[in-house]
Amino acid sequence: MKAIVIPRFGGPDVLELRDMPEPLPASGEVLVHVQAAGVNFADIITASGGYPGTPPPPLIAGREYCGTLESATIKGPGSAAIAGRVMGYTQWGAFAEVVAARQNYFWPVPEHWSAQEAAAFPVNYFTAYLAYWKAGLVDGVPGETANRPRVLIHAVAGGVGTAAVQIGKLLGIEMYGTSSSAEKLARVRELGLHHGINYTERNYEEAIREMTTGEGVDAVFEMLGGEHTGKSVRCLREFGRVIVYGSASGKPSILDSRILYAKGASVHGLWLSVFSANKKVMDAAWARMSQWIADDKLRPIVGHVFPREQADAAFKLLLERQNFGKVVLTIS
């Protein structure tokens, strides 16, 4: 089979399209013939050797996919039968024509979704939904405008960001978002973002203070690392929470815990690699999102599609912060 391989750790240029042996499914795994795969910043970190638990190269890149089950019918979330197309999550190995998929880590593809849309769902939408869950906001207050929860979403025009805006709209959240582009912010407003902040023009900490008349927000979805973890805490109001799910800056979070005391604030970690192993949590998240999908209220935003031969270009697009929504590779 053809696969995108990381032969040695490095930047996007190390990626190679190679012939590789098809995987042999272990107990609890089934084979999926992959049609499309989502590209995540975590894939870039994996290629560089910075992602925790990454095995030594060579290894096949990619952590989410859409494809067709080789088996006729199997049990999926909540023991429901699944046949045909599935969308799933894995630690690596998704950028290949065949992936050995764990049965608790994939879900049926909605009939009206393309393979590219389905490949854009697992990582971004579960991360976004679980961020609201960790923030204690999944019950929301739809229809209310006074005293509704406020959330600041960093990188709001990216994959997780656009997913968080869609979900936040359904939950009745007042949403603030940061991006480097006025054009991107305008596009995200069409999805439901209320307040955009161009961080190349304004300090978002100061902007949040002004926009909320000094009150702050209830939660911040933070994936930048470095100084931004501390800045995000300062954007909170009383008892607020920062949900940390990445470190795109490549720098460890800088946080003086003393700034948590005055507000009773807290910082929470969200790593999908850990959460995906908790069947109860994942099934509950899927039950909620699958109903929204069935009601046609939730659909992935695919901004860029590359052929597998241009995986390096897809990685570079993410690195240069030029993407809007999800970046997807066609595999077969």
SERO-4910 file (N, C-alpha, C, O; in steps of 0.05 Angstrom, whole numbers):
BEGIN
 pado doro    nc1    nc2    nc3   cac1   cac2   cac3    cc1    cc2    cc3    oc1    oc2    oc3
  Met    A     17    -24      0      0      0      0     18     25      0     41     24      8
  Lys    A      6     47     -9     20     73     -8     14     87     18     -8     85     29
  Ala    A     35    100     29     31    114     55     50    138     56     72    138     44
  Ile    A     42    158     72     60    181     78     76    173    103     65    169    124
  Val    A    102    172     99    120    162    120    138    184    131    147    202    116
  Ile    A    143    183    157    163    200    170    188    183    172    190    167    190
  Pro    A    207    186    154    231    169    154    251    177    175    267    161    185
  Arg    A    250    203    183    268    214    204    254    239    214    238    251    200
  Phe    A    259    247    238    246    270    250    256    296    237    280    299    232
  Gly    A    238    314    232    245    339    219    220    355    211    198    350    221
  Gly    A    224    374    193    202    390    183    186    377    162    190    353    156
  Pro    A    167    391    149    150    379    128    165    366    105    155    347     93
  Asp    A    189    375     99    204    365     77    213    336     81    221    323     61
  Val    A    212    326    105    221    298    109    200    278    100    207    254     96
  Leu    A    175    286     97    154    267     90    159    254     63    168    267     44
  Glu    A    153    228     62    157    213     37    133    195     32    121    184     50
  Leu    A    126    193      6    105    174     -3    119    148     -9    135    147    -28
  Arg    A    113    127      6    128    102      3    108     79      0     84     81      6
  Asp    A    119     57    -11    104     31     -9    110     19     18    133     16     26
  Met    A     89     12     32     91      0     58     74    -25     60     54    -27     46
  Pro    A     81    -44     77     64    -68     81     37    -60     94     36    -43    111
  Glu    A     16    -74     86    -10    -68     99     -9    -77    128      5    -96    135
  Pro    A    -22    -62    146    -22    -69    175    -37    -95    180    -55   -102    166
  Leu    A    -28   -109    201    -42   -133    210    -59   -125    234    -47   -117    255
  Pro    A    -85   -128    233   -101   -119    256    -97   -136    281    -96   -160    280
  Ala    A    -93   -122    304    -90   -136    329   -118   -141    340   -138   -134    328
  Ser    A   -120   -154    363   -145   -159    376   -160   -133    381   -148   -114    392
  Gly    A   -185   -131    373   -201   -107    377   -198    -87    354   -209    -65    356
  Glu    A   -183    -94    334   -179    -76    311   -191    -88    286   -194   -112    283
  Val    A   -198    -70    267   -208    -79    241   -193    -62    220   -183    -40    226
  Leu    A   -193    -71    195   -180    -56    174   -200    -37    161   -223    -44    156
  Val    A   -190    -13    155   -206      7    142   -190     17    117   -167     23    119
  His    A   -203     17     94   -191     27     69   -196     57     68   -218     66     65
  Val    A   -174     73     71   -176    101     75   -181    117     49   -168    111     29
  Gln    A   -199    136     50   -205    153     28   -193    181     31   -182    193     13
  Ala    A   -195    191     56   -185    218     62   -175    219     91   -184    202    107
  Ala    A   -158    238     97   -146    240    124   -143    269    131   -136    286    115
  Gly    A   -150    275    156   -147    303    166   -119    308    175   -105    291    186
  Val    A   -110    333    171    -83    341    179    -86    359    204   -102    378    204
  Asn    A    -70    353    224    -71    368    249    -44    378    257    -23    368    248
  Phe    A    -44    399    273    -18    410    282     -2    388    297     22    388    297
  Ala    A    -17    370    310     -3    348    324     13    330    305     32    318    313
  Asp    A      4    329    280     19    314    260     46    327    254     66    313    250
  Ile    A     46    353    254     71    368    250     90    363    273    114    359    270
  Ile    A     79    364    298     95    359    322    106    330    322    129    325    330
  Thr    A     89    311    313     98    284    311    121    281    292    141    268    298
  Ala    A    119    294    268    140    292    248    166    304    259    188    295    251
  Ser    A    164    324    276    188    336    287    200    321    310    222    327    320
  Gly    A    185    300    320    195    284    343    187    295    370    196    286    390
  Gly    A    169    315    370    162    328    395    136    319    408    128    329    429
  Tyr    A    122    299    395     96    290    406    101    267    425    115    248    418
  Pro    A     90    269    450     95    248    470     87    220    460     65    217    448
  Gly    A    104    201    465     98    173    459    103    165    430     97    143    423
  Thr    A    113    184    414    118    177    386    140    156    383    161    159    395
  Pro    A    135    134    369    155    114    365    178    124    347    174    143    333
  Pro    A    200    111    347    222    120    330    215    116    300    201     97    294
  Pro    A    225    133    282    220    130    254    235    106    243    255     97    255
  Pro    A    226     95    220    204    106    204    177     98    215    173     76    226
  Leu    A    157    116    212    130    110    219    111    124    200    118    145    188
  Ile    A     87    114    198     66    126    180     53    149    196     44    145    218
  Ala    A     51    172    183     39    195    195      9    194    195     -3    177    182
  Gly    A     -4    213    210    -33    216    208    -48    205    231    -42    183    241
  Arg    A    -68    220    241    -83    211    264   -114    212    261   -128    206    280
  Glu    A   -124    219    238   -153    216    234   -159    211    204   -143    219    187
  Tyr    A   -181    198    199   -186    188    172   -216    184    167   -232    183    186
  Cys    A   -223    181    142   -249    170    134   -243    148    114   -226    151     96
  Gly    A   -258    126    116   -254    104     98   -276     84    100   -297     89    112
  Thr    A   -271     61     87   -291     40     86   -282     15    101   -259      6     97
  Leu    A   -299      4    117   -293    -20    132   -289    -44    114   -304    -48     94
  Glu    A   -268    -59    120   -264    -84    104   -284   -105    113   -294   -121     97
  Ser    A   -291   -105    139   -311   -123    150   -339   -113    142   -342    -89    138
  Ala    A   -358   -131    141   -385   -123    133   -399   -105    153   -408    -83    147
  Thr    A   -400   -115    178   -414   -100    199   -400   -105    226   -393   -128    232
  Ile    A   -396    -84    242   -384    -87    268   -399    -70    288   -417    -54    280
  Lys    A   -392    -72    313   -405    -55    334   -389    -30    337   -364    -30    338
  Gly    A   -403     -7    339   -391     19    343   -399     31    370   -404     16    388
  Pro    A   -399     57    372   -406     71    397   -434     62    407   -453     60    391
  Gly    A   -436     57    433   -461     49    445   -470     22    434   -494     15    436
  Ser    A   -451      5    424   -457    -21    413   -475    -21    388   -486    -41    380
  Ala    A   -478      3    376   -493      4    351   -478     -9    328   -453     -7    327
  Ala    A   -492    -21    310   -479    -34    287   -470    -13    267   -485      6    261
  Ile    A   -446    -16    256   -435      2    236   -427    -15    212   -415    -36    214
  Ala    A   -434     -5    188   -426    -17    163   -418      5    144   -428     27    146
  Gly    A   -400     -2    125   -393     18    104   -373     38    113   -352     31    124
  Arg    A   -380     64    110   -360     85    115   -358     92    144   -378     93    159
  Val    A   -334     97    153   -329    105    181   -309    129    181   -294    132    162
  Met    A   -310    144    203   -290    165    207   -278    159    235   -292    153    254
  Gly    A   -251    161    237   -239    152    261   -214    167    269   -204    184    255
  Tyr    A   -204    159    293   -181    172    306   -161    151    312   -168    128    321
  Thr    A   -136    157    308   -114    139    316    -90    156    323    -90    180    318
  Gln    A    -70    145    335    -46    160    343    -28    167    318    -18    189    316
  Trp    A    -25    147    301    -11    151    276    -19    128    257    -32    109    265
  Gly    A    -11    131    232    -19    110    213    -42    116    194    -49    100    177
  Ala    A    -54    140    197    -78    147    182    -72    155    153    -89    153    136
  Phe    A    -47    165    148    -40    174    121    -31    150    104     -9    150     93
  Ala    A    -49    130    102    -42    106     87    -68     95     74    -90    102     82
  Glu    A    -64     78     54    -88     67     40   -104     48     58   -127     44     53
  Val    A    -91     37     78   -104     19     97    -94     25    125    -70     28    129
  Val    A   -113     27    144   -106     31    172   -119     10    189   -141      2    184
  Ala    A   -104      0    210   -116    -18    229   -129     -1    251   -115     12    266
  Ala    A   -155     -1    252   -170     17    269   -182      3    294   -192    -19    292
  Arg    A   -179     16    317   -191      5    341   -221     11    341   -230     32    333
  Gln    A   -237     -9    349   -266     -8    345   -280     14    361   -301     23    353
  Asn    A   -268     22    383   -281     43    399   -272     71    390   -280     91    402
  Tyr    A   -257     72    368   -245     98    360   -255    106    332   -241    122    319
  Phe    A   -277     96    323   -288    106    298   -319    107    300   -331     93    317
  Trp    A   -331    122    282   -359    128    282   -370    128    254   -355    132    235
  Pro    A   -396    123    251   -408    121    224   -408    149    211   -412    169    224
  Val    A   -403    149    185   -403    174    169   -432    181    162   -446    164    150
  Pro    A   -441    205    167   -467    214    158   -470    211    128   -451    217    113
  Glu    A   -493    202    118   -496    196     90   -491    220     72   -481    217     50
  His    A   -497    244     82   -495    268     65   -468    282     67   -464    303     56
  Trp    A   -449    269     81   -422    281     83   -403    269     63   -405    245     57
  Ser    A   -385    285     53   -364    275     35   -342    262     52   -341    265     77
  Ala    A   -324    247     39   -302    235     53   -284    256     66   -274    253     88
  Gln    A   -281    279     52   -264    301     63   -277    313     88   -263    319    107
  Glu    A   -303    316     88   -317    327    112   -314    308    135   -309    316    158
  Ala    A   -318    282    130   -316    262    152   -288    261    163   -285    257    187
  Ala    A   -268    263    146   -240    263    156   -233    287    172   -214    287    187
  Ala    A   -250    308    170   -245    333    185   -259    333    212   -256    352    228
  Phe    A   -273    311    219   -290    312    243   -276    302    269   -277    317    288
  Pro    A   -264    278    270   -258    266    296   -241    283    315   -249    288    337
  Val    A   -218    292    306   -200    306    324   -211    333    332   -212    340    355
  Asn    A   -219    349    312   -228    377    318   -254    378    333   -256    393    352
  Tyr    A   -274    362    326   -300    365    339   -301    352    366   -314    362    384
  Phe    A   -287    329    370   -286    318    397   -270    337    415   -278    341    439
  Thr    A   -248    348    405   -232    366    422   -249    391    429   -249    399    453
  Ala    A   -263    403    410   -279    426    416   -302    420    435   -306    435    454
  Tyr    A   -316    398    431   -338    391    449   -327    386    477   -339    395    497
  Leu    A   -305    371    479   -295    364    506   -283    389    520   -282    390    544
  Ala    A   -275    409    504   -266    434    517   -290    448    531   -287    457    553
  Tyr    A   -313    448    518   -337    459    531   -344    442    555   -353    453    576
  Trp    A   -341    416    553   -347    398    575   -329    403    598   -338    404    621
  Lys    A   -303    406    593   -284    411    614   -289    438    627   -284    442    651
  Ala    A   -300    457    611   -306    484    622   -332    484    637   -339    505    648
  Gly    A   -347    462    637   -373    461    650   -395    475    636   -414    485    648
  Leu    A   -393    476    609   -412    492    594   -428    476    573   -441    488    556
  Val    A   -428    450    575   -442    435    554   -472    437    556   -486    430    537
  Asp    A   -483    446    579   -512    449    581   -521    476    569   -544    478    560
  Gly    A   -503    496    569   -509    521    555   -534    535    565   -547    526    584
  Val    A   -542    557    552   -566    571    558   -578    582    532   -581    606    529
  Pro    A   -585    564    512   -595    573    487   -618    592    490   -636    588    506
  Gly    A   -618    614    473   -640    633    473   -636    656    492   -648    677    488
  Glu    A   -620    653    512   -615    675    531   -593    693    521   -573    683    510
  Thr    A   -595    718    525   -574    737    518   -561    750    541   -538    758    540
  Ala    A   -576    752    564   -564    764    588   -551    743    605   -562    721    609
  Asn    A   -527    749    614   -512    731    632   -506    704    620   -501    685    635
  Arg    A   -505    702    594   -497    677    582   -467    673    584   -452    693    585
  Pro    A   -457    648    585   -428    644    588   -412    656    565   -422    658    542
  Arg    A   -388    664    571   -370    675    551   -345    658    549   -335    648    568
  Val    A   -337    654    524   -313    637    518   -295    652    499   -305    664    479
  Leu    A   -269    652    504   -249    662    486   -236    638    472   -226    620    485
  Ile    A   -236    638    445   -226    616    430   -201    626    414   -204    642    396
  His    A   -178    616    421   -154    623    406   -153    608    379   -164    586    377
  Ala    A   -140    620    359   -138    608    333   -166    600    323   -171    578    314
  Val    A   -184    619    325   -213    613    320   -219    606    291   -240    594    286
  Ala    A   -201    612    272   -206    606    244   -195    578    236   -198    570    213
  Gly    A   -182    564    255   -171    538    249   -191    516    252   -215    521    254
  Gly    A   -181    491    251   -199    468    252   -214    466    278   -239    464    278
  Val    A   -200    466    301   -214    465    327   -230    490    331   -252    490    342
  Gly    A   -219    513    323   -232    539    327   -259    540    313   -279    548    326
  Thr    A   -261    533    288   -286    533    273   -306    513    285   -330    518    286
  Ala    A   -295    490    294   -313    470    307   -324    482    333   -348    478    339
  Ala    A   -307    495    348   -316    507    374   -337    529    370   -355    531    386
  Val    A   -335    544    348   -355    564    342   -381    552    335   -402    560    345
  Gln    A   -381    531    319   -406    518    312   -420    506    337   -444    509    340
  Ile    A   -404    493    353   -415    480    377   -424    501    397   -445    499    410
  Gly    A   -408    522    400   -415    544    419   -441    557    411   -457    565    429
  Lys    A   -446    560    385   -471    572    376   -494    555    385   -515    565    393
  Leu    A   -491    528    383   -513    510    390   -517    510    421   -539    505    430
  Leu    A   -496    515    436   -498    516    465   -507    543    476   -512    545    500
  Gly    A   -508    563    459   -517    589    468   -495    605    482   -500    620    500
  Ile    A   -470    601    473   -447    614    486   -440    640    471   -443    642    447
  Glu    A   -433    661    486   -422    685    474   -393    681    469   -377    676    487
  Met    A   -385    683    443   -358    675    435   -341    698    426   -349    715    410
  Tyr    A   -316    698    436   -295    716    428   -274    699    415   -268    677    424
  Gly    A   -261    709    394   -241    693    380   -218    709    370   -221    732    362
  Thr    A   -194    697    371   -170    711    361   -161    699    334   -163    674    330
  Ser    A   -150    716    317   -139    707    292   -120    729    282   -122    752    291
  Ser    A   -103    722    262    -84    742    252    -95    756    227    -81    773    216
  Ser    A   -120    750    219   -130    761    194   -158    771    197   -176    757    208
  Ala    A   -163    795    187   -190    807    188   -208    790    169   -232    787    175
  Glu    A   -197    780    147   -213    764    129   -222    738    142   -246    730    139
  Lys    A   -204    725    156   -212    700    170   -233    706    191   -252    691    194
  Leu    A   -229    727    206   -249    734    227   -276    739    215   -297    731    227
  Ala    A   -277    752    192   -303    757    179   -316    731    171   -341    728    174
  Arg    A   -301    711    162   -312    686    154   -322    670    178   -343    656    177
  Val    A   -308    672    201   -316    658    225   -342    671    237   -358    657    249
  Arg    A   -344    697    233   -369    710    242   -393    699    228   -415    697    239
  Glu    A   -390    690    203   -412    678    189   -420    652    201   -443    643    198
  Leu    A   -402    639    216   -408    614    229   -422    618    256   -434    600    268
  Gly    A   -419    643    267   -432    649    292   -415    663    313   -424    669    334
  Leu    A   -389    669    306   -372    683    325   -384    711    330   -392    725    311
  His    A   -384    720    355   -395    746    362   -374    768    361   -380    790    351
  His    A   -350    763    371   -330    784    374   -303    773    364   -292    754    375
  Gly    A   -293    786    343   -267    778    332   -245    797    342   -249    821    344
  Ile    A   -221    786    347   -198    801    356   -174    795    338   -165    772    338
  Asn    A   -165    814    322   -141    810    306   -117    815    323   -111    838    330
  Tyr    A   -103    793    331    -81    796    350    -57    810    339    -38    817    354
  Thr    A    -56    814    312    -34    829    301    -38    859    304    -19    875    300
  Glu    A    -62    867    311    -69    895    314    -75    903    343    -72    926    351
  Arg    A    -85    883    358    -93    889    386    -83    867    405    -81    844    397
  Asn    A    -75    875    429    -69    857    450    -95    844    459   -113    858    469
  Tyr    A    -98    818    456   -124    806    462   -131    808    491   -155    808    498
  Glu    A   -112    808    509   -118    811    537   -131    838    542   -151    840    557
  Glu    A   -120    859    530   -132    886    533   -160    887    519   -178    899    530
  Ala    A   -162    874    496   -187    874    481   -209    861    497   -232    871    498
  Ile    A   -203    838    510   -223    824    526   -232    842    550   -255    843    557
  Arg    A   -213    855    562   -219    873    584   -238    895    576   -258    901    590
  Glu    A   -233    906    552   -250    928    542   -278    917    534   -298    929    540
  Met    A   -278    895    519   -303    884    508   -322    874    530   -346    875    527
  Thr    A   -311    866    552   -327    855    574   -330    875    597   -338    867    619
  Thr    A   -322    899    592   -322    921    613   -308    911    639   -318    916    661
  Gly    A   -286    898    635   -270    890    658   -277    863    671   -263    855    689
  Glu    A   -299    851    662   -308    826    675   -292    801    667   -286    785    684
  Gly    A   -285    799    641   -271    775    632   -290    754    622   -315    758    620
  Val    A   -279    731    615   -295    709    603   -295    685    623   -279    683    641
  Asp    A   -313    666    618   -316    643    635   -296    621    628   -288    605    645
  Ala    A   -287    620    603   -268    600    595   -251    610    571   -260    626    555
  Val    A   -227    600    570   -209    605    547   -200    578    536   -191    561    551
  Phe    A   -202    574    510   -192    550    497   -165    557    486   -162    572    467
  Glu    A   -144    546    499   -117    555    495    -99    533    483    -97    512    495
  Met    A    -87    538    460    -70    518    447    -44    531    437    -31    520    419
  Leu    A    -36    553    449    -13    568    440     12    562    457     34    560    446
  Gly    A      9    559    483     32    555    500     47    580    506     38    602    500
  Gly    A     70    577    517     87    600    524     73    620    542     60    612    562
  Glu    A     75    646    536     63    666    553     33    667    552     20    679    569
  His    A     22    654    531     -7    656    527    -24    642    548    -47    649    553
  Thr    A    -12    622    562    -27    609    583    -33    629    606    -55    631    616
  Gly    A    -12    644    614    -16    664    635    -34    686    626    -51    696    641
  Lys    A    -30    695    601    -48    717    590    -77    708    590    -95    723    596
  Ser    A    -81    682    582   -108    672    581   -121    671    608   -145    677    611
  Val    A   -106    664    629   -116    665    656   -125    693    663   -145    696    677
  Arg    A   -110    712    655   -117    740    662   -141    750    647   -153    770    654
  Cys    A   -150    735    626   -174    742    612   -199    731    626   -222    737    618
  Leu    A   -195    714    646   -218    701    659   -232    720    679   -220    738    690
  Arg    A   -257    714    684   -271    726    706   -272    706    729   -260    684    727
  Glu    A   -285    713    751   -285    696    775   -293    667    769   -313    662    756
  Phe    A   -277    649    779   -281    620    777   -279    610    748   -288    588    741
  Gly    A   -266    625    731   -263    617    703   -242    595    700   -227    588    718
  Arg    A   -242    583    676   -224    560    670   -210    564    643   -223    572    623
  Val    A   -185    559    643   -169    557    618   -167    528    611   -157    512    627
  Ile    A   -175    521    586   -173    493    577   -149    492    557   -151    504    535
  Val    A   -128    479    565   -104    477    549   -103    451    533   -104    430    545
  Tyr    A   -102    453    507   -102    429    490    -80    428    470    -81    412    451
  Gly    A    -60    445    472    -38    445    454    -17    466    461    -20    481    480
  Ser    A      4    466    444     26    486    448     38    492    421     60    486    415
  Ala    A     21    506    405     29    511    377     54    529    375     68    529    355
  Ser    A     59    545    396     83    562    395    109    546    398    130    556    393
  Gly    A    106    520    407    129    504    412    143    510    438    164    499    444
  Lys    A    130    527    455    142    535    480    125    524    503    100    524    501
  Pro    A    137    515    525    122    506    548    106    529    560    115    552    559
  Ser    A     84    523    572     67    544    584     81    558    607     95    546    623
  Ile    A     78    584    608     89    601    629     65    610    646     48    625    637
  Leu    A     65    602    671     42    609    689     52    612    717     63    594    729
  Asp    A     47    635    728     51    640    757     25    633    771      5    647    768
  Ser    A     25    611    786      1    601    798    -12    621    817    -36    618    824
  Arg    A      2    641    825     -9    661    844    -32    677    831    -49    688    845
  Ile    A    -32    679    804    -53    694    791    -80    679    791   -101    690    785
  Leu    A    -79    654    799   -104    638    801   -119    645    827   -144    642    827
  Tyr    A   -105    653    847   -117    655    874   -140    676    875   -162    670    884
  Ala    A   -135    700    864   -154    722    868   -181    716    855   -201    726    864
  Lys    A   -180    701    833   -205    695    818   -217    668    824   -239    661    814
  Gly    A   -202    651    839   -211    624    842   -211    609    815   -227    591    810
  Ala    A   -193    618    797   -191    607    770   -175    580    770   -162    573    789
  Ser    A   -177    566    747   -163    541    745   -155    536    716   -166    547    697
  Val    A   -135    519    713   -125    511    686   -128    481    684   -121    465    701
  His    A   -140    472    661   -146    444    657   -133    434    631   -132    449    611
  Gly    A   -123    410    632   -111    398    608   -131    382    593   -148    369    604
  Leu    A   -128    382    566   -146    366    549   -128    354    527   -118    367    509
  Trp    A   -124    328    529   -108    313    509   -126    291    499   -132    272    513
  Leu    A   -133    293    473   -152    274    462   -141    245    463   -157    226    465
  Ser    A   -115    242    463   -103    215    465   -111    202    491   -114    177    492
  Val    A   -115    217    512   -124    207    538   -154    203    539   -164    182    547
  Phe    A   -168    224    530   -198    223    531   -209    202    514   -230    190    521
  Ser    A   -197    196    491   -208    177    472   -209    149    484   -224    132    474
  Ala    A   -193    144    505   -193    118    518   -216    115    538   -221     93    548
  Asn    A   -230    137    543   -252    136    562   -278    133    547   -290    153    538
  Lys    A   -288    109    545   -311    103    528   -336    118    538   -352    127    521
  Lys    A   -339    120    564   -363    133    574   -364    163    565   -385    173    557
  Val    A   -341    176    568   -340    205    560   -344    208    530   -358    225    521
  Met    A   -330    191    514   -332    193    485   -360    186    475   -370    199    457
  Asp    A   -372    166    486   -399    159    478   -419    181    483   -437    187    467
  Ala    A   -416    194    507   -434    216    513   -430    240    494   -450    252    485
  Ala    A   -405    246    487   -399    267    468   -411    261    441   -423    278    428
  Trp    A   -407    236    432   -417    228    406   -448    228    405   -460    237    385
  Ala    A   -461    220    427   -490    220    428   -501    248    424   -521    253    409
  Arg    A   -488    268    436   -497    296    433   -492    306    405   -509    318    392
  Met    A   -467    302    396   -460    313    369   -474    298    347   -482    311    327
  Ser    A   -479    272    349   -492    258    328   -521    267    324   -532    266    302
  Gln    A   -534    276    346   -561    287    344   -560    314    329   -577    319    312
  Trp    A   -540    330    335   -537    355    320   -532    350    290   -543    364    273
  Ile    A   -516    329    285   -510    322    257   -536    313    243   -541    321    221
  Ala    A   -551    296    257   -576    286    245   -596    309    239   -612    308    221
  Asp    A   -595    330    256   -612    353    252   -600    373    232   -610    395    228
  Asp    A   -577    366    221   -562    383    201   -554    410    214   -555    430    200
  Lys    A   -546    409    239   -537    433    253   -507    434    256   -496    454    265
  Leu    A   -494    412    249   -465    410    253   -452    397    229   -460    375    221
  Arg    A   -433    411    217   -420    400    193   -391    411    191   -388    436    194
  Pro    A   -371    395    187   -344    404    186   -338    425    165   -350    425    143
  Ile    A   -320    443    172   -312    464    153   -285    456    141   -265    456    155
  Val    A   -285    448    116   -261    440    102   -252    463     85   -265    471     66
  Gly    A   -228    474     92   -218    497     78   -199    491     56   -197    506     37
  His    A   -184    468     58   -163    462     39   -161    432     36   -161    417     56
  Val    A   -159    423     11   -156    394      5   -131    391    -13   -129    404    -34
  Phe    A   -113    373     -4    -89    368    -19    -88    338    -27    -97    321    -12
  Pro    A    -76    331    -50    -71    303    -56    -49    293    -37    -33    309    -27
  Arg    A    -47    267    -32    -28    256    -14      1    263    -22     18    265     -4
  Glu    A      6    267    -48     33    273    -57     42    301    -47     66    307    -49
  Gln    A     23    317    -38     29    344    -29     25    347      1     18    368     11
  Ala    A     31    325     16     28    326     45     46    347     57     39    360     77
  Asp    A     70    351     46     88    371     57     77    399     54     80    416     71
  Ala    A     63    404     31     50    430     27     28    435     47     24    457     57
  Ala    A     13    414     54     -8    416     74      3    423    101     -8    439    115
  Phe    A     25    410    108     38    416    134     48    445    134     45    458    154
  Lys    A     60    454    113     70    481    112     48    502    114     51    522    127
  Leu    A     25    496    102      2    514    104     -6    518    134    -11    541    142
  Leu    A     -6    496    149    -12    498    177      9    514    192      4    531    209
  Leu    A     34    507    186     57    520    200     56    551    195     64    566    213
  Glu    A     48    559    172     48    587    165     22    601    173     19    625    167
  Arg    A      4    586    186    -21    597    196    -38    608    173    -52    628    176
  Gln    A    -37    595    150    -52    605    127    -78    590    123    -94    597    105
  Asn    A    -84    571    139   -108    555    135   -133    568    147   -131    584    165
  Phe    A   -156    561    135   -182    567    147   -197    541    149   -200    527    129
  Gly    A   -206    535    173   -219    509    177   -199    486    175   -176    490    181
  Lys    A   -209    464    165   -193    439    165   -177    436    139   -185    443    117
  Val    A   -153    425    142   -136    416    120   -138    386    118   -135    371    137
  Val    A   -144    376     93   -149    348     89   -132    337     66   -128    352     46
  Leu    A   -123    312     68   -109    299     47   -128    278     34   -142    263     48
  Thr    A   -128    276      7   -141    254     -6   -120    231     -7    -97    235    -14
  Ile    A   -129    207      1   -111    184      3   -115    165    -20    -95    156    -32
  Ser    A   -140    157    -25   -145    139    -47   -173    144    -57   -182    130    -76
***
